[in-house]
Amino acid sequence: MEPMFTSYASAKGGREGHVKSDDGLIDLNLVMPGMNSSEKGTNPEQLFAAGYAACFDGALNLVAKNQNKDIDSKVNGAVSLLKDQEDDGFKIAVELEAEVNGVTQEEAEELTTAAHQFCPYSKATRGNIEVTINTKTK
């Protein structure tokens, strides 16, 4: 399969290092959350939350468009770092909160279920990490 596009980024110094994309748009220091450091920066979980939320919102809007539904949506992503009891290491879990306006609660839930099947991040994580999707309408 031929890629539509490929993105590039590098990391140096692990969780207390630096990440940078090849085009320089991402150029961020990394800091370990909760270490009471005066350093400012992001972390891998925050970057993953942003990417997954953006991808899922895109999938949600495409699914809605294909079903001729006019929605306004926002997806909030939360990625938690957890202690893994199986191997004494760490793992992540994701919670997505989809705010979907313009449809009923039932329709919004159907759309987010369909988006979860379609979203590339959801496909990549399926069966690997716990992903919870909460859907609400206003």
N, C-alpha and C positions, 0 to 999 in steps of 0.2 A: 504494500500500500504506500502510495506517495504522500509525504507530509504536505499539508496545506501551508504550514510555516513552522519554524522552529525558533524557540526563544532560548537565549543563553544568559547564564549568570554564574558568578563564582562566589565562593565563600572561603574565607581564610580566618583561622583562629577559633573555629567552632562556635559555641554558644556565647562566647565573649569576644567575638571577632568582628568581621565586617563582611557585608554582602554587596555585590555590585553587578548590575546587568551590563552586557557588552555595549549598550548604547548610552550608559551612564544615567538613565532615568531612575534606576534604583541604585542608590549609593548610600547605604545605611550601616550604622554601627549596630552591633548586636550586644544585648546585655541579658544577663540571667535574671528573670523576674524574682522578686522577693529576696534579693540578696542585700537589700538596704544600701545599694550603691548610689552615688550621686551622678553616675554616668547616665546619659539619656540614650535610648536606642530601642530597637524593636527586638523581636525574637522569632524563631521559626514558626511557632504556633500562631502568632499574630499574622505573619505573612500567609500562612496556609488558610487561616480564617478569611482573610480578604480575598484570596484567589478563589476559594470554594464558594463564598457568598456571591461573587461576581459571576462565576460560571453558572451557578444554580439559578440566579436571577435571569441570566440570558436564556437558559433552557426553559424556564418558566414562561417567559414572554413569548418564546418561539412556539411552545406548546399551545398557549392561549391563542396566538395569532392563527395557528393551523386549525383551531377549533372555532374560529371566528368570534372570539371573546375579546372584548376591549377591557384590559385591566391596567391598573396602576399598581406597581409592586415595589417592595423593598425587602431585601434578605439580609438579616443580621447573622453573622457567623460567630460561633464560639468554639474554640479548639482548646481542650484541656489536656495537660500533661499528667498522666496517671502512673502510679507505681504498678508494675506488672507482677502479679503474684505468682505467675507461672515460672518466670525465669529470673526474678529479682531485678529485672531491668525496668524499662519504662515503655509506655505506649500512649497513644493519643485517642481521644474520643471527640466527636463533633456533634454540635447541636446547631441546627439552622432554624431560625425563626422567620417564616415567610409572612409578610403582611401583604395581603392581596385585596385590593379594592376594585369594585365594579362587578362583582359576582357574589353569589350566595356563599355561605360557609361551606356547604356541601360541594359546590362547584370549585371553590378554592382548594379544598382538600383533594378533589379529583385531579386538578391541575398540578398540584405539588407532587402527588403520587406519580403522575405521568412524567413530570420534569425530573424526578429522582431516577426514573428508568432511563432517561435520555441524557442527562448531564454527564459529561466526560469525567468530572471529579467523582461523581457518585459511582460511575462504572469502575473507576480505578480503586475506590475504597471498598466496594461491595465485598463482603465476606472477610475483610481484613481488619476493619475497625468498626466500633459502634457509631452509627450515625442516627441521630434523632431529628425528626423534622416536625416542628410545631407550626401549624397554619392558623392564621387569624385574619378576620376581616374587620373592617370598621363600619 
